[in-house]
Amino acid sequence: MAEQTQPDPGILLDLVQYKMPFGKYKDVLLCDLPVSYLEWFQREGFPKGKLGMQLATLYEIKINGLGYLLEPLKKKRRY
């Protein structure tokens, strides 16, 4: 029987705590990036590594109308 894996809640916390490190939206929290910017990355290619995974995850959250899931986490984020 295959082992079930649970989503890592730390990924969602990262989306409300980390800022975009470069580009037009430098210093904007990842969760606050506009969908159009995430769509551009989806077309052109997400960066490699952790940032790319975070942006791809955020893209999926936003295009599927699940942004509300991040709202409670925004209130709990560390400064």
PyMOL Python script that loads the backbone (N, CA, C, O; Angstrom):
from pymol import cmd

cmd.read_pdbstr("""\
ATOM      1  N   MET A   1       0.845  -1.180   0.000  1.00  0.00           N
ATOM      2  CA  MET A   1       0.000   0.000   0.000  1.00  0.00           C
ATOM      3  C   MET A   1       0.892   1.245   0.000  1.00  0.00           C
ATOM      4  O   MET A   1       1.858   1.316   0.759  1.00  0.00           O
ATOM      5  N   ALA A   2       0.571   2.214  -0.840  1.00  0.00           N
ATOM      6  CA  ALA A   2       1.381   3.427  -0.961  1.00  0.00           C
ATOM      7  C   ALA A   2       1.166   4.324   0.256  1.00  0.00           C
ATOM      8  O   ALA A   2       0.062   4.436   0.789  1.00  0.00           O
ATOM      9  N   GLU A   3       2.247   4.951   0.669  1.00  0.00           N
ATOM     10  CA  GLU A   3       2.176   5.870   1.801  1.00  0.00           C
ATOM     11  C   GLU A   3       1.565   7.187   1.336  1.00  0.00           C
ATOM     12  O   GLU A   3       1.967   7.739   0.313  1.00  0.00           O
ATOM     13  N   GLN A   4       0.597   7.682   2.091  1.00  0.00           N
ATOM     14  CA  GLN A   4      -0.020   8.959   1.746  1.00  0.00           C
ATOM     15  C   GLN A   4       0.865  10.092   2.253  1.00  0.00           C
ATOM     16  O   GLN A   4       1.396  10.048   3.362  1.00  0.00           O
ATOM     17  N   THR A   5       1.003  11.091   1.418  1.00  0.00           N
ATOM     18  CA  THR A   5       1.774  12.258   1.837  1.00  0.00           C
ATOM     19  C   THR A   5       0.824  13.427   2.060  1.00  0.00           C
ATOM     20  O   THR A   5      -0.166  13.595   1.348  1.00  0.00           O
ATOM     21  N   GLN A   6       1.144  14.208   3.045  1.00  0.00           N
ATOM     22  CA  GLN A   6       0.348  15.383   3.369  1.00  0.00           C
ATOM     23  C   GLN A   6       1.053  16.625   2.824  1.00  0.00           C
ATOM     24  O   GLN A   6       2.282  16.682   2.794  1.00  0.00           O
ATOM     25  N   PRO A   7       0.272  17.622   2.393  1.00  0.00           N
ATOM     26  CA  PRO A   7       0.893  18.860   1.935  1.00  0.00           C
ATOM     27  C   PRO A   7       1.681  19.506   3.075  1.00  0.00           C
ATOM     28  O   PRO A   7       1.314  19.390   4.245  1.00  0.00           O
ATOM     29  N   ASP A   8       2.736  20.168   2.725  1.00  0.00           N
ATOM     30  CA  ASP A   8       3.575  20.849   3.705  1.00  0.00           C
ATOM     31  C   ASP A   8       2.995  22.240   3.972  1.00  0.00           C
ATOM     32  O   ASP A   8       3.050  23.106   3.100  1.00  0.00           O
ATOM     33  N   PRO A   9       2.431  22.466   5.185  1.00  0.00           N
ATOM     34  CA  PRO A   9       1.854  23.787   5.469  1.00  0.00           C
ATOM     35  C   PRO A   9       2.904  24.888   5.446  1.00  0.00           C
ATOM     36  O   PRO A   9       2.564  26.063   5.302  1.00  0.00           O
ATOM     37  N   GLY A  10       4.162  24.528   5.585  1.00  0.00           N
ATOM     38  CA  GLY A  10       5.225  25.528   5.519  1.00  0.00           C
ATOM     39  C   GLY A  10       5.293  26.215   4.176  1.00  0.00           C
ATOM     40  O   GLY A  10       5.708  27.371   4.088  1.00  0.00           O
ATOM     41  N   ILE A  11       4.886  25.513   3.120  1.00  0.00           N
ATOM     42  CA  ILE A  11       4.880  26.118   1.788  1.00  0.00           C
ATOM     43  C   ILE A  11       3.920  27.299   1.757  1.00  0.00           C
ATOM     44  O   ILE A  11       4.254  28.358   1.226  1.00  0.00           O
ATOM     45  N   LEU A  12       2.740  27.127   2.317  1.00  0.00           N
ATOM     46  CA  LEU A  12       1.760  28.215   2.334  1.00  0.00           C
ATOM     47  C   LEU A  12       2.240  29.365   3.203  1.00  0.00           C
ATOM     48  O   LEU A  12       2.041  30.529   2.855  1.00  0.00           O
ATOM     49  N   LEU A  13       2.868  29.053   4.328  1.00  0.00           N
ATOM     50  CA  LEU A  13       3.409  30.118   5.177  1.00  0.00           C
ATOM     51  C   LEU A  13       4.476  30.916   4.443  1.00  0.00           C
ATOM     52  O   LEU A  13       4.542  32.138   4.576  1.00  0.00           O
ATOM     53  N   ASP A  14       5.311  30.229   3.668  1.00  0.00           N
ATOM     54  CA  ASP A  14       6.333  30.930   2.890  1.00  0.00           C
ATOM     55  C   ASP A  14       5.710  31.940   1.935  1.00  0.00           C
ATOM     56  O   ASP A  14       6.265  33.018   1.721  1.00  0.00           O
ATOM     57  N   LEU A  15       4.566  31.597   1.362  1.00  0.00           N
ATOM     58  CA  LEU A  15       3.922  32.482   0.387  1.00  0.00           C
ATOM     59  C   LEU A  15       3.462  33.793   0.999  1.00  0.00           C
ATOM     60  O   LEU A  15       3.355  34.799   0.299  1.00  0.00           O
ATOM     61  N   VAL A  16       3.190  33.794   2.290  1.00  0.00           N
ATOM     62  CA  VAL A  16       2.739  35.030   2.948  1.00  0.00           C
ATOM     63  C   VAL A  16       3.869  35.724   3.707  1.00  0.00           C
ATOM     64  O   VAL A  16       3.665  36.800   4.270  1.00  0.00           O
ATOM     65  N   GLN A  17       5.065  35.118   3.728  1.00  0.00           N
ATOM     66  CA  GLN A  17       6.172  35.701   4.485  1.00  0.00           C
ATOM     67  C   GLN A  17       7.309  36.207   3.608  1.00  0.00           C
ATOM     68  O   GLN A  17       8.001  37.157   3.975  1.00  0.00           O
ATOM     69  N   TYR A  18       7.508  35.580   2.448  1.00  0.00           N
ATOM     70  CA  TYR A  18       8.657  35.932   1.618  1.00  0.00           C
ATOM     71  C   TYR A  18       8.294  36.934   0.542  1.00  0.00           C
ATOM     72  O   TYR A  18       7.176  36.944   0.028  1.00  0.00           O
ATOM     73  N   LYS A  19       9.254  37.772   0.213  1.00  0.00           N
ATOM     74  CA  LYS A  19       9.069  38.797  -0.808  1.00  0.00           C
ATOM     75  C   LYS A  19       9.779  38.400  -2.091  1.00  0.00           C
ATOM     76  O   LYS A  19      10.769  37.668  -2.083  1.00  0.00           O
ATOM     77  N   MET A  20       9.244  38.903  -3.188  1.00  0.00           N
ATOM     78  CA  MET A  20       9.848  38.664  -4.489  1.00  0.00           C
ATOM     79  C   MET A  20      11.238  39.304  -4.481  1.00  0.00           C
ATOM     80  O   MET A  20      11.366  40.491  -4.179  1.00  0.00           O
ATOM     81  N   PRO A  21      12.282  38.532  -4.809  1.00  0.00           N
ATOM     82  CA  PRO A  21      13.642  39.062  -4.681  1.00  0.00           C
ATOM     83  C   PRO A  21      14.141  39.875  -5.867  1.00  0.00           C
ATOM     84  O   PRO A  21      15.224  40.454  -5.792  1.00  0.00           O
ATOM     85  N   PHE A  22      13.385  39.935  -6.958  1.00  0.00           N
ATOM     86  CA  PHE A  22      13.878  40.651  -8.140  1.00  0.00           C
ATOM     87  C   PHE A  22      12.708  41.068  -9.021  1.00  0.00           C
ATOM     88  O   PHE A  22      11.561  40.686  -8.789  1.00  0.00           O
ATOM     89  N   GLY A  23      13.027  41.858 -10.034  1.00  0.00           N
ATOM     90  CA  GLY A  23      12.060  42.202 -11.068  1.00  0.00           C
ATOM     91  C   GLY A  23      11.123  43.334 -10.718  1.00  0.00           C
ATOM     92  O   GLY A  23      11.310  44.061  -9.743  1.00  0.00           O
ATOM     93  N   LYS A  24      10.116  43.453 -11.544  1.00  0.00           N
ATOM     94  CA  LYS A  24       9.127  44.526 -11.438  1.00  0.00           C
ATOM     95  C   LYS A  24       8.468  44.578 -10.061  1.00  0.00           C
ATOM     96  O   LYS A  24       8.144  45.656  -9.562  1.00  0.00           O
ATOM     97  N   TYR A  25       8.274  43.430  -9.460  1.00  0.00           N
ATOM     98  CA  TYR A  25       7.589  43.352  -8.165  1.00  0.00           C
ATOM     99  C   TYR A  25       8.543  43.029  -7.017  1.00  0.00           C
ATOM    100  O   TYR A  25       8.149  42.411  -6.028  1.00  0.00           O
ATOM    101  N   LYS A  26       9.781  43.446  -7.154  1.00  0.00           N
ATOM    102  CA  LYS A  26      10.763  43.231  -6.089  1.00  0.00           C
ATOM    103  C   LYS A  26      10.218  43.791  -4.779  1.00  0.00           C
ATOM    104  O   LYS A  26       9.649  44.882  -4.748  1.00  0.00           O
ATOM    105  N   ASP A  27      10.398  43.037  -3.703  1.00  0.00           N
ATOM    106  CA  ASP A  27       9.985  43.394  -2.343  1.00  0.00           C
ATOM    107  C   ASP A  27       8.476  43.316  -2.091  1.00  0.00           C
ATOM    108  O   ASP A  27       8.009  43.755  -1.040  1.00  0.00           O
ATOM    109  N   VAL A  28       7.712  42.770  -3.031  1.00  0.00           N
ATOM    110  CA  VAL A  28       6.282  42.528  -2.826  1.00  0.00           C
ATOM    111  C   VAL A  28       6.141  41.104  -2.284  1.00  0.00           C
ATOM    112  O   VAL A  28       6.778  40.178  -2.785  1.00  0.00           O
ATOM    113  N   LEU A  29       5.304  40.937  -1.259  1.00  0.00           N
ATOM    114  CA  LEU A  29       5.062  39.592  -0.740  1.00  0.00           C
ATOM    115  C   LEU A  29       4.581  38.692  -1.873  1.00  0.00           C
ATOM    116  O   LEU A  29       3.784  39.108  -2.715  1.00  0.00           O
ATOM    117  N   LEU A  30       5.064  37.474  -1.885  1.00  0.00           N
ATOM    118  CA  LEU A  30       4.679  36.547  -2.945  1.00  0.00           C
ATOM    119  C   LEU A  30       3.166  36.432  -3.069  1.00  0.00           C
ATOM    120  O   LEU A  30       2.638  36.413  -4.180  1.00  0.00           O
ATOM    121  N   CYS A  31       2.472  36.356  -1.956  1.00  0.00           N
ATOM    122  CA  CYS A  31       1.010  36.198  -1.980  1.00  0.00           C
ATOM    123  C   CYS A  31       0.303  37.406  -2.590  1.00  0.00           C
ATOM    124  O   CYS A  31      -0.857  37.305  -2.989  1.00  0.00           O
ATOM    125  N   ASP A  32       0.986  38.539  -2.666  1.00  0.00           N
ATOM    126  CA  ASP A  32       0.389  39.752  -3.214  1.00  0.00           C
ATOM    127  C   ASP A  32       0.748  39.992  -4.673  1.00  0.00           C
ATOM    128  O   ASP A  32       0.360  41.010  -5.244  1.00  0.00           O
ATOM    129  N   LEU A  33       1.484  39.069  -5.281  1.00  0.00           N
ATOM    130  CA  LEU A  33       1.819  39.210  -6.699  1.00  0.00           C
ATOM    131  C   LEU A  33       0.550  39.077  -7.532  1.00  0.00           C
ATOM    132  O   LEU A  33      -0.303  38.242  -7.233  1.00  0.00           O
ATOM    133  N   PRO A  34       0.419  39.894  -8.577  1.00  0.00           N
ATOM    134  CA  PRO A  34      -0.786  39.787  -9.413  1.00  0.00           C
ATOM    135  C   PRO A  34      -0.764  38.517 -10.264  1.00  0.00           C
ATOM    136  O   PRO A  34       0.297  38.005 -10.620  1.00  0.00           O
ATOM    137  N   VAL A  35      -1.944  38.033 -10.575  1.00  0.00           N
ATOM    138  CA  VAL A  35      -2.078  36.824 -11.380  1.00  0.00           C
ATOM    139  C   VAL A  35      -1.388  37.007 -12.734  1.00  0.00           C
ATOM    140  O   VAL A  35      -0.779  36.072 -13.253  1.00  0.00           O
ATOM    141  N   SER A  36      -1.481  38.199 -13.299  1.00  0.00           N
ATOM    142  CA  SER A  36      -0.863  38.430 -14.612  1.00  0.00           C
ATOM    143  C   SER A  36       0.643  38.159 -14.583  1.00  0.00           C
ATOM    144  O   SER A  36       1.198  37.640 -15.552  1.00  0.00           O
ATOM    145  N   TYR A  37       1.299  38.506 -13.486  1.00  0.00           N
ATOM    146  CA  TYR A  37       2.742  38.252 -13.341  1.00  0.00           C
ATOM    147  C   TYR A  37       3.009  36.750 -13.231  1.00  0.00           C
ATOM    148  O   TYR A  37       3.962  36.239 -13.820  1.00  0.00           O
ATOM    149  N   LEU A  38       2.177  36.060 -12.487  1.00  0.00           N
ATOM    150  CA  LEU A  38       2.313  34.611 -12.348  1.00  0.00           C
ATOM    151  C   LEU A  38       2.024  33.910 -13.672  1.00  0.00           C
ATOM    152  O   LEU A  38       2.659  32.906 -13.996  1.00  0.00           O
ATOM    153  N   GLU A  39       1.067  34.435 -14.439  1.00  0.00           N
ATOM    154  CA  GLU A  39       0.777  33.876 -15.764  1.00  0.00           C
ATOM    155  C   GLU A  39       1.970  34.051 -16.694  1.00  0.00           C
ATOM    156  O   GLU A  39       2.272  33.172 -17.501  1.00  0.00           O
ATOM    157  N   TRP A  40       2.640  35.179 -16.578  1.00  0.00           N
ATOM    158  CA  TRP A  40       3.824  35.422 -17.394  1.00  0.00           C
ATOM    159  C   TRP A  40       4.895  34.374 -17.078  1.00  0.00           C
ATOM    160  O   TRP A  40       5.489  33.795 -17.987  1.00  0.00           O
ATOM    161  N   PHE A  41       5.136  34.135 -15.795  1.00  0.00           N
ATOM    162  CA  PHE A  41       6.103  33.104 -15.402  1.00  0.00           C
ATOM    163  C   PHE A  41       5.675  31.734 -15.918  1.00  0.00           C
ATOM    164  O   PHE A  41       6.510  30.945 -16.360  1.00  0.00           O
ATOM    165  N   GLN A  42       4.383  31.453 -15.863  1.00  0.00           N
ATOM    166  CA  GLN A  42       3.901  30.149 -16.323  1.00  0.00           C
ATOM    167  C   GLN A  42       4.203  29.973 -17.813  1.00  0.00           C
ATOM    168  O   GLN A  42       4.569  28.881 -18.249  1.00  0.00           O
ATOM    169  N   ARG A  43       4.051  31.042 -18.589  1.00  0.00           N
ATOM    170  CA  ARG A  43       4.338  30.979 -20.026  1.00  0.00           C
ATOM    171  C   ARG A  43       5.833  30.919 -20.312  1.00  0.00           C
ATOM    172  O   ARG A  43       6.278  30.148 -21.162  1.00  0.00           O
ATOM    173  N   GLU A  44       6.607  31.737 -19.600  1.00  0.00           N
ATOM    174  CA  GLU A  44       8.037  31.896 -19.882  1.00  0.00           C
ATOM    175  C   GLU A  44       8.916  30.907 -19.122  1.00  0.00           C
ATOM    176  O   GLU A  44      10.053  30.647 -19.516  1.00  0.00           O
ATOM    177  N   GLY A  45       8.393  30.367 -18.052  1.00  0.00           N
ATOM    178  CA  GLY A  45       9.151  29.428 -17.232  1.00  0.00           C
ATOM    179  C   GLY A  45       9.408  29.995 -15.846  1.00  0.00           C
ATOM    180  O   GLY A  45       9.908  31.111 -15.701  1.00  0.00           O
ATOM    181  N   PHE A  46       9.063  29.223 -14.841  1.00  0.00           N
ATOM    182  CA  PHE A  46       9.318  29.631 -13.461  1.00  0.00           C
ATOM    183  C   PHE A  46      10.810  29.504 -13.179  1.00  0.00           C
ATOM    184  O   PHE A  46      11.486  28.672 -13.783  1.00  0.00           O
ATOM    185  N   PRO A  47      11.326  30.322 -12.267  1.00  0.00           N
ATOM    186  CA  PRO A  47      12.740  30.181 -11.884  1.00  0.00           C
ATOM    187  C   PRO A  47      12.996  28.786 -11.313  1.00  0.00           C
ATOM    188  O   PRO A  47      12.074  28.110 -10.859  1.00  0.00           O
ATOM    189  N   LYS A  48      14.226  28.380 -11.341  1.00  0.00           N
ATOM    190  CA  LYS A  48      14.595  27.086 -10.757  1.00  0.00           C
ATOM    191  C   LYS A  48      14.618  27.202  -9.236  1.00  0.00           C
ATOM    192  O   LYS A  48      14.728  28.300  -8.690  1.00  0.00           O
ATOM    193  N   GLY A  49      14.515  26.085  -8.573  1.00  0.00           N
ATOM    194  CA  GLY A  49      14.663  26.043  -7.124  1.00  0.00           C
ATOM    195  C   GLY A  49      13.396  26.370  -6.367  1.00  0.00           C
ATOM    196  O   GLY A  49      12.284  26.282  -6.888  1.00  0.00           O
ATOM    197  N   LYS A  50      13.605  26.750  -5.116  1.00  0.00           N
ATOM    198  CA  LYS A  50      12.499  26.977  -4.186  1.00  0.00           C
ATOM    199  C   LYS A  50      11.576  28.102  -4.657  1.00  0.00           C
ATOM    200  O   LYS A  50      10.354  27.974  -4.571  1.00  0.00           O
ATOM    201  N   LEU A  51      12.146  29.198  -5.152  1.00  0.00           N
ATOM    202  CA  LEU A  51      11.312  30.312  -5.600  1.00  0.00           C
ATOM    203  C   LEU A  51      10.385  29.871  -6.731  1.00  0.00           C
ATOM    204  O   LEU A  51       9.208  30.231  -6.745  1.00  0.00           O
ATOM    205  N   GLY A  52      10.899  29.106  -7.662  1.00  0.00           N
ATOM    206  CA  GLY A  52      10.071  28.617  -8.757  1.00  0.00           C
ATOM    207  C   GLY A  52       8.930  27.754  -8.264  1.00  0.00           C
ATOM    208  O   GLY A  52       7.805  27.870  -8.750  1.00  0.00           O
ATOM    209  N   MET A  53       9.211  26.889  -7.301  1.00  0.00           N
ATOM    210  CA  MET A  53       8.172  26.039  -6.718  1.00  0.00           C
ATOM    211  C   MET A  53       7.122  26.901  -6.012  1.00  0.00           C
ATOM    212  O   MET A  53       5.923  26.640  -6.116  1.00  0.00           O
ATOM    213  N   GLN A  54       7.584  27.930  -5.293  1.00  0.00           N
ATOM    214  CA  GLN A  54       6.653  28.810  -4.591  1.00  0.00           C
ATOM    215  C   GLN A  54       5.756  29.557  -5.584  1.00  0.00           C
ATOM    216  O   GLN A  54       4.545  29.650  -5.384  1.00  0.00           O
ATOM    217  N   LEU A  55       6.348  30.082  -6.641  1.00  0.00           N
ATOM    218  CA  LEU A  55       5.569  30.830  -7.624  1.00  0.00           C
ATOM    219  C   LEU A  55       4.592  29.918  -8.368  1.00  0.00           C
ATOM    220  O   LEU A  55       3.458  30.315  -8.637  1.00  0.00           O
ATOM    221  N   ALA A  56       5.023  28.703  -8.700  1.00  0.00           N
ATOM    222  CA  ALA A  56       4.132  27.753  -9.368  1.00  0.00           C
ATOM    223  C   ALA A  56       2.972  27.367  -8.456  1.00  0.00           C
ATOM    224  O   ALA A  56       1.836  27.239  -8.913  1.00  0.00           O
ATOM    225  N   THR A  57       3.255  27.184  -7.181  1.00  0.00           N
ATOM    226  CA  THR A  57       2.206  26.863  -6.209  1.00  0.00           C
ATOM    227  C   THR A  57       1.220  28.015  -6.102  1.00  0.00           C
ATOM    228  O   THR A  57       0.007  27.804  -6.108  1.00  0.00           O
ATOM    229  N   LEU A  58       1.738  29.228  -6.004  1.00  0.00           N
ATOM    230  CA  LEU A  58       0.884  30.406  -5.902  1.00  0.00           C
ATOM    231  C   LEU A  58       0.036  30.572  -7.160  1.00  0.00           C
ATOM    232  O   LEU A  58      -1.138  30.931  -7.077  1.00  0.00           O
ATOM    233  N   TYR A  59       0.621  30.316  -8.308  1.00  0.00           N
ATOM    234  CA  TYR A  59      -0.115  30.374  -9.572  1.00  0.00           C
ATOM    235  C   TYR A  59      -1.316  29.429  -9.521  1.00  0.00           C
ATOM    236  O   TYR A  59      -2.432  29.825  -9.854  1.00  0.00           O
ATOM    237  N   GLU A  60      -1.090  28.199  -9.109  1.00  0.00           N
ATOM    238  CA  GLU A  60      -2.177  27.219  -9.027  1.00  0.00           C
ATOM    239  C   GLU A  60      -3.251  27.653  -8.026  1.00  0.00           C
ATOM    240  O   GLU A  60      -4.445  27.488  -8.276  1.00  0.00           O
ATOM    241  N   ILE A  61      -2.822  28.200  -6.909  1.00  0.00           N
ATOM    242  CA  ILE A  61      -3.770  28.671  -5.892  1.00  0.00           C
ATOM    243  C   ILE A  61      -4.648  29.771  -6.475  1.00  0.00           C
ATOM    244  O   ILE A  61      -5.872  29.741  -6.341  1.00  0.00           O
ATOM    245  N   LYS A  62      -4.009  30.744  -7.124  1.00  0.00           N
ATOM    246  CA  LYS A  62      -4.764  31.905  -7.615  1.00  0.00           C
ATOM    247  C   LYS A  62      -5.658  31.563  -8.805  1.00  0.00           C
ATOM    248  O   LYS A  62      -6.798  32.024  -8.856  1.00  0.00           O
ATOM    249  N   ILE A  63      -5.176  30.770  -9.762  1.00  0.00           N
ATOM    250  CA  ILE A  63      -6.023  30.495 -10.929  1.00  0.00           C
ATOM    251  C   ILE A  63      -7.198  29.576 -10.588  1.00  0.00           C
ATOM    252  O   ILE A  63      -8.179  29.515 -11.329  1.00  0.00           O
ATOM    253  N   ASN A  64      -7.094  28.878  -9.488  1.00  0.00           N
ATOM    254  CA  ASN A  64      -8.187  28.000  -9.056  1.00  0.00           C
ATOM    255  C   ASN A  64      -9.091  28.655  -8.014  1.00  0.00           C
ATOM    256  O   ASN A  64      -9.933  27.990  -7.411  1.00  0.00           O
ATOM    257  N   GLY A  65      -8.915  29.965  -7.804  1.00  0.00           N
ATOM    258  CA  GLY A  65      -9.787  30.693  -6.893  1.00  0.00           C
ATOM    259  C   GLY A  65      -9.608  30.338  -5.432  1.00  0.00           C
ATOM    260  O   GLY A  65     -10.548  30.448  -4.645  1.00  0.00           O
ATOM    261  N   LEU A  66      -8.409  29.911  -5.060  1.00  0.00           N
ATOM    262  CA  LEU A  66      -8.170  29.477  -3.686  1.00  0.00           C
ATOM    263  C   LEU A  66      -7.366  30.485  -2.862  1.00  0.00           C
ATOM    264  O   LEU A  66      -6.861  30.150  -1.790  1.00  0.00           O
ATOM    265  N   GLY A  67      -7.248  31.704  -3.354  1.00  0.00           N
ATOM    266  CA  GLY A  67      -6.487  32.724  -2.645  1.00  0.00           C
ATOM    267  C   GLY A  67      -6.976  32.962  -1.228  1.00  0.00           C
ATOM    268  O   GLY A  67      -6.206  33.371  -0.359  1.00  0.00           O
ATOM    269  N   TYR A  68      -8.244  32.710  -0.998  1.00  0.00           N
ATOM    270  CA  TYR A  68      -8.813  32.894   0.343  1.00  0.00           C
ATOM    271  C   TYR A  68      -8.129  32.008   1.388  1.00  0.00           C
ATOM    272  O   TYR A  68      -8.160  32.313   2.580  1.00  0.00           O
ATOM    273  N   LEU A  69      -7.516  30.923   0.941  1.00  0.00           N
ATOM    274  CA  LEU A  69      -6.830  30.036   1.885  1.00  0.00           C
ATOM    275  C   LEU A  69      -5.616  30.709   2.527  1.00  0.00           C
ATOM    276  O   LEU A  69      -5.185  30.318   3.612  1.00  0.00           O
ATOM    277  N   LEU A  70      -5.077  31.707   1.860  1.00  0.00           N
ATOM    278  CA  LEU A  70      -3.894  32.400   2.379  1.00  0.00           C
ATOM    279  C   LEU A  70      -4.250  33.516   3.360  1.00  0.00           C
ATOM    280  O   LEU A  70      -3.401  33.954   4.137  1.00  0.00           O
ATOM    281  N   GLU A  71      -5.491  33.974   3.326  1.00  0.00           N
ATOM    282  CA  GLU A  71      -5.887  35.118   4.165  1.00  0.00           C
ATOM    283  C   GLU A  71      -5.632  34.903   5.659  1.00  0.00           C
ATOM    284  O   GLU A  71      -5.051  35.781   6.296  1.00  0.00           O
ATOM    285  N   PRO A  72      -6.044  33.764   6.250  1.00  0.00           N
ATOM    286  CA  PRO A  72      -5.770  33.580   7.682  1.00  0.00           C
ATOM    287  C   PRO A  72      -4.263  33.545   7.985  1.00  0.00           C
ATOM    288  O   PRO A  72      -3.829  33.964   9.058  1.00  0.00           O
ATOM    289  N   LEU A  73      -3.487  33.048   7.042  1.00  0.00           N
ATOM    290  CA  LEU A  73      -2.038  32.978   7.242  1.00  0.00           C
ATOM    291  C   LEU A  73      -1.399  34.352   7.173  1.00  0.00           C
ATOM    292  O   LEU A  73      -0.408  34.614   7.855  1.00  0.00           O
ATOM    293  N   LYS A  74      -1.961  35.233   6.352  1.00  0.00           N
ATOM    294  CA  LYS A  74      -1.430  36.602   6.265  1.00  0.00           C
ATOM    295  C   LYS A  74      -1.520  37.289   7.630  1.00  0.00           C
ATOM    296  O   LYS A  74      -0.635  38.057   8.008  1.00  0.00           O
ATOM    297  N   LYS A  75      -2.579  37.007   8.349  1.00  0.00           N
ATOM    298  CA  LYS A  75      -2.785  37.633   9.655  1.00  0.00           C
ATOM    299  C   LYS A  75      -1.806  37.109  10.690  1.00  0.00           C
ATOM    300  O   LYS A  75      -1.503  37.793  11.667  1.00  0.00           O
ATOM    301  N   LYS A  76      -1.307  35.888  10.476  1.00  0.00           N
ATOM    302  CA  LYS A  76      -0.395  35.266  11.441  1.00  0.00           C
ATOM    303  C   LYS A  76       1.072  35.424  11.066  1.00  0.00           C
ATOM    304  O   LYS A  76       1.950  34.992  11.814  1.00  0.00           O
ATOM    305  N   ARG A  77       1.351  36.036   9.918  1.00  0.00           N
ATOM    306  CA  ARG A  77       2.740  36.058   9.426  1.00  0.00           C
ATOM    307  C   ARG A  77       3.668  36.788  10.383  1.00  0.00           C
ATOM    308  O   ARG A  77       3.271  37.691  11.119  1.00  0.00           O
ATOM    309  N   ARG A  78       4.917  36.356  10.337  1.00  0.00           N
ATOM    310  CA  ARG A  78       5.959  36.984  11.164  1.00  0.00           C
ATOM    311  C   ARG A  78       6.475  38.215  10.441  1.00  0.00           C
ATOM    312  O   ARG A  78       6.507  38.266   9.212  1.00  0.00           O
ATOM    313  N   TYR A  79       6.875  39.197  11.216  1.00  0.00           N
ATOM    314  CA  TYR A  79       7.433  40.418  10.615  1.00  0.00           C
ATOM    315  C   TYR A  79       8.912  40.495  10.852  1.00  0.00           C
ATOM    316  O   TYR A  79       9.557  41.450  10.421  1.00  0.00           O
TER     317      TYR A  79
END
""", "prot")
cmd.dss("prot")
cmd.show_as("cartoon", "prot")
cmd.util.cbc("prot")
cmd.orient("prot")
